């Protein structure tokens, strides 16, 4: 398939604005279609804009390919607000009525900014490399999609999602019941404490680059999860504590007095924290968390893990089982060790050959 007419390509070359090679454009188009599909799967209205077509004002995420040969070329995603808001903003931007502090214009800009953050969060969550388009072109709005992360990103994101989600779910569980009967704030902190410490102290077994990458992964994922929560429950009900968790988990704590063993990987560290958090709920006494809340959190996050595993090839499932078995072997608490040893059966996967 030819994307750029040869004469148009020659003219663009003469004008100093060459198009990318046909094979590169083909890769960009495939990437754009994939990004558009993922946005739709997340529940966001998204549409592909044909190559060379004028920018449409259809409400939702407009995914398009800029065929220019250079850093600004490639896949772009822009958010178009609804027709009513767009028309109101345009009306205030007429030459005779332009007023930059105008509240309608400010409202429109804020809506677009919030949706751009959500789009970047959703795409990063499912493995795309994204950045603010203005970093490549001062006049470019929205998000630039540079490509997809390698396959191993998925396991790390599944584990990080579980760690962040479990901590947030435990800490935000209902406090309507009598604290004396369980589910107290102190009890919730005790339940999350071990998982948090595993991540905080385990960072000392990671190389510097891995520590920094772990922080980036947790921040990107927390932003994506908050964006999804906001889309589901609205800005006033969404759990903002998710945005604070990465800083807490990556907090510089005092290094353990004795650090033994070979350097851990980020995935091993997250798997250990994941299993420890679920084990803490499973083994908790009634004075720490109400049985109903504990069951609800456990079912929700083991169910989420099962759904994630349904979407991956066999080798990814087996790698997760390996990580969970390693976490069980290194578990020092007898009760936690027993829970961790049987965890792969809880989530419905078995180790190859086992």
C-alpha positions in Angstrom: 0.0 0.0 0.0 1.2 3.5 -0.9 0.5 6.1 1.8 2.0 9.2 0.1 1.5 10.0 -3.6 5.0 10.0 -5.2 4.5 13.5 -6.6 3.4 14.9 -3.2 6.4 13.2 -1.7 8.7 14.8 -4.2 7.1 18.3 -3.6 7.5 17.9 0.2 11.1 16.9 -0.3 11.8 20.1 -2.4 10.1 22.2 0.3 12.3 20.9 3.0 9.5 18.9 4.8 10.1 15.3 3.6 7.7 12.5 4.5 8.9 9.4 6.3 9.6 6.3 4.3 6.5 4.2 3.3 7.5 1.3 5.6 7.9 3.7 8.6 4.4 5.2 7.9 3.0 1.6 7.7 4.4 1.0 11.2 2.9 4.2 12.5 -0.5 3.4 11.1 -0.4 0.0 12.8 0.6 1.6 16.0 -2.2 4.2 15.7 -4.8 1.5 15.1 -3.5 -0.4 18.2 -3.6 2.7 20.4 -7.1 3.6 19.2 -8.3 0.1 20.0 -6.8 0.2 23.5 -8.5 3.6 24.2 -11.9 2.1 23.1 -11.3 -1.0 25.3 -10.8 1.4 28.2 -14.2 2.9 27.5 -13.0 6.2 25.9 -14.5 7.4 22.6 -11.7 7.2 20.1 -11.5 7.4 16.3 -8.8 7.2 13.6 -8.4 10.2 11.4 -7.5 9.4 7.8 -4.0 10.3 6.6 -3.9 13.9 5.3 -7.5 14.6 6.2 -8.4 17.9 8.0 -8.6 17.7 11.7 -12.1 16.6 12.7 -14.0 18.0 15.6 -15.7 14.7 16.5 -15.9 14.5 20.3 -13.4 12.1 21.9 -9.8 11.0 21.3 -8.7 11.7 17.7 -5.8 9.4 16.8 -3.9 10.4 13.7 -0.5 9.9 12.0 1.8 12.8 11.1 3.8 11.5 8.2 6.6 14.1 8.5 10.1 12.6 8.7 11.4 13.8 12.1 10.9 13.6 15.8 7.5 15.1 15.6 6.3 12.6 13.1 4.4 9.5 14.1 1.2 8.8 16.1 -0.6 11.6 17.9 -3.7 11.6 20.1 -5.7 14.7 20.8 -8.8 15.1 22.8 -11.8 17.0 21.3 -14.4 18.2 23.9 -18.1 17.9 23.2 -19.8 20.1 20.6 -21.4 22.4 23.2 -18.2 23.2 25.0 -16.2 23.5 21.8 -18.7 26.0 20.3 -18.7 28.1 23.5 -14.9 28.2 23.5 -14.7 29.2 19.8 -17.3 31.9 20.4 -15.1 33.5 23.1 -12.1 33.3 20.8 -13.4 35.6 18.0 -11.1 38.5 17.3 -13.4 41.0 18.8 -14.1 39.0 21.9 -10.8 37.3 22.8 -10.2 37.4 26.5 -7.6 35.0 27.7 -8.7 34.9 31.3 -12.3 34.2 30.2 -13.6 31.4 32.4 -15.2 29.5 29.4 -11.8 29.3 27.7 -10.0 28.3 30.9 -12.7 25.6 31.5 -12.2 24.2 28.0 -8.4 24.1 28.4 -8.6 22.4 31.8 -11.0 19.7 30.4 -8.6 19.0 27.6 -5.6 18.9 29.9 -7.4 16.4 32.3 -8.3 14.1 29.4 -4.8 14.3 27.9 -3.5 13.0 31.3 -6.0 10.2 31.3 -5.1 9.2 27.7 -1.4 9.1 28.5 -2.2 7.1 31.7 -4.3 4.5 29.9 -1.8 4.1 27.0 1.1 3.8 29.4 -0.8 1.3 31.5 -1.2 -1.1 28.5 2.4 -0.8 27.3 2.7 2.3 25.1 5.6 4.8 25.4 4.0 8.2 25.5 5.0 11.9 26.0 3.4 15.3 25.9 3.5 16.3 22.2 4.6 19.8 23.1 8.0 18.4 24.1 8.6 17.7 20.4 6.7 20.6 18.9 5.8 23.8 20.7 2.5 24.0 18.7 1.5 20.3 18.9 -1.4 19.5 21.2 -2.1 16.2 23.0 0.0 13.1 23.2 2.8 11.6 21.1 2.9 7.8 21.0 6.4 6.7 20.4 5.9 2.9 20.4 5.3 -0.1 22.6 7.4 -1.4 25.4 9.0 -4.8 25.2 7.0 -7.9 26.3 8.5 -8.0 29.9 6.8 -4.7 30.8 3.5 -6.6 31.2 4.5 -8.8 34.2 6.0 -5.9 36.1 2.9 -3.8 35.5 0.5 -6.6 36.6 2.5 -6.9 39.8 2.7 -3.2 40.4 -1.0 -2.8 39.7 -1.7 -5.4 42.4 0.6 -3.8 45.0 -0.8 -0.3 44.5 -4.4 -1.5 44.3 -4.2 -3.7 47.3 -2.7 -1.0 49.5 -5.3 1.5 48.3 -8.2 -0.9 48.8 -7.1 -1.9 52.3 -6.6 1.7 53.4 -9.8 3.0 51.9 -12.0 0.1 53.1 -15.2 1.3 54.9 -14.9 2.5 58.4 -18.7 2.5 59.1 -18.4 -0.5 61.4 -17.4 -0.3 65.0 -13.6 0.0 65.1 -13.6 -2.3 68.2 -15.1 -5.0 65.9 -12.4 -4.6 63.3 -11.5 -2.4 60.3 -9.8 0.3 62.3 -7.4 2.8 60.7 -4.5 1.4 62.8 -5.4 -2.1 61.7 -5.4 -1.2 58.0 -2.0 0.4 58.4 -0.7 -2.7 60.1 -2.0 -4.8 57.2 -0.3 -2.8 54.6 2.9 -2.2 56.6 4.7 -5.4 55.6 4.1 -5.0 51.9 5.2 -1.4 52.0 8.4 -2.3 53.9 9.2 -5.0 51.4 9.3 -2.5 48.6 11.0 0.3 50.6 13.8 -1.9 52.0 14.1 -4.2 48.9 15.2 -1.2 46.9 18.6 -1.5 48.5 19.0 -4.8 46.6 18.4 -3.0 43.2 20.9 -1.2 41.1 20.4 2.5 40.8 18.9 2.4 37.4 16.3 -0.2 38.5 15.4 1.9 41.6 14.7 4.8 39.3 12.7 2.7 36.8 10.7 1.2 39.6 9.7 4.7 40.8 8.7 5.6 37.2 6.6 2.5 36.7 4.8 3.0 40.0 4.1 6.7 39.2 2.9 6.0 35.7 0.6 3.2 36.9 -0.8 5.2 39.8 -1.7 8.0 37.4 -3.4 5.5 35.1 -5.3 3.8 37.9 -6.4 7.2 39.3 -7.5 8.3 35.8 -9.6 5.1 35.4 -11.1 5.6 38.9 -11.9 9.2 38.0 -13.6 8.1 34.8 -15.7 5.4 36.6 -16.6 7.3 39.8 -16.1 11.0 38.9 -13.4 13.5 40.1 -14.9 13.9 43.6 -15.1 10.2 44.5 -11.9 9.0 42.9 -9.2 7.8 45.3 -6.5 10.5 45.2 -4.4 8.5 47.7 -3.3 6.4 44.7 -1.2 9.4 43.5 0.7 9.5 46.8 1.6 5.8 47.0 4.6 5.8 44.6 6.4 8.4 46.7 5.7 6.5 49.9 6.8 3.2 48.4 10.0 4.7 47.0 10.7 6.7 50.2 14.4 6.6 51.2 14.4 4.5 54.3 17.3 3.4 56.4 19.2 0.6 54.7 18.9 -2.8 56.4 21.8 -3.5 58.7 22.6 -6.7 56.7 21.8 -7.1 53.0 22.2 -10.6 51.8 21.5 -12.5 48.7 21.9 -11.7 45.0 20.5 -8.4 43.7 16.7 -8.8 43.4 14.9 -7.8 40.2 12.0 -5.3 40.2 9.6 -8.1 39.4 10.8 -10.3 42.3 10.4 -7.4 44.7 6.9 -6.6 43.5 5.9 -10.3 43.6 7.0 -10.6 47.2 5.1 -7.5 48.2 2.0 -8.6 46.3 1.9 -12.0 48.0 2.7 -10.5 51.4 -0.2 -8.0 51.1 -2.7 -10.7 50.1 -1.3 -13.0 52.8 -1.7 -10.3 55.4 -5.4 -10.0 54.6 -5.9 -13.8 54.5 -4.2 -14.3 57.9 -5.5 -11.2 59.6 -7.2 -11.4 62.9 -10.8 -10.0 63.2 -9.5 -6.9 65.1 -7.5 -5.8 62.1 -10.1 -6.0 59.3 -13.7 -7.0 59.0 -14.2 -10.4 57.4 -16.5 -9.0 54.7 -14.1 -6.3 53.7 -11.2 -8.8 53.6 -13.1 -11.2 51.4 -14.2 -8.4 49.1 -10.6 -7.1 48.6 -9.2 -10.6 48.1 -11.8 -11.6 45.6 -11.5 -8.4 43.7 -7.7 -8.5 43.3 -7.3 -12.3 42.7 -10.1 -11.8 40.1 -8.2 -9.0 38.5 -5.0 -11.1 38.4 -6.9 -14.0 36.7 -8.3 -11.6 34.1 -4.8 -10.2 33.4 -3.5 -13.8 33.0 -6.2 -14.7 30.5 -4.7 -12.0 28.2 -1.1 -13.2 28.1 0.8 -16.0 26.5 1.8 -19.2 28.4 5.4 -18.0 29.1 4.1 -14.9 30.9 1.8 -17.0 33.1 4.6 -19.4 33.9 7.0 -16.6 34.8 4.4 -15.2 37.2 4.1 -18.6 38.8 7.9 -18.8 39.1 8.0 -15.4 40.8 5.2 -16.3 43.3 7.0 -19.6 44.1 10.2 -17.8 44.7 8.4 -15.4 47.0 7.1 -18.4 48.9 10.6 -19.9 49.3 11.9 -16.6 50.7 9.0 -16.1 53.0 10.1 -16.2 56.7 6.7 -16.1 58.4 5.3 -19.7 58.7 1.7 -18.6 58.0 2.7 -16.4 55.1 4.9 -19.1 53.7 2.0 -21.6 53.6 -0.3 -19.0 51.9 2.4 -18.1 49.4 3.1 -21.7 48.5 -0.5 -22.3 47.5 -1.0 -18.9 45.8 -0.7 -20.1 42.2 -3.6 -22.5 42.9 -5.7 -19.6 44.2 -5.3 -17.7 41.0 -5.9 -20.8 38.8 -2.5 -21.3 37.3 0.0 -24.1 37.6 3.7 -24.3 36.9 4.8 -26.0 33.7 5.7 -29.6 34.5 4.5 -29.2 38.1 
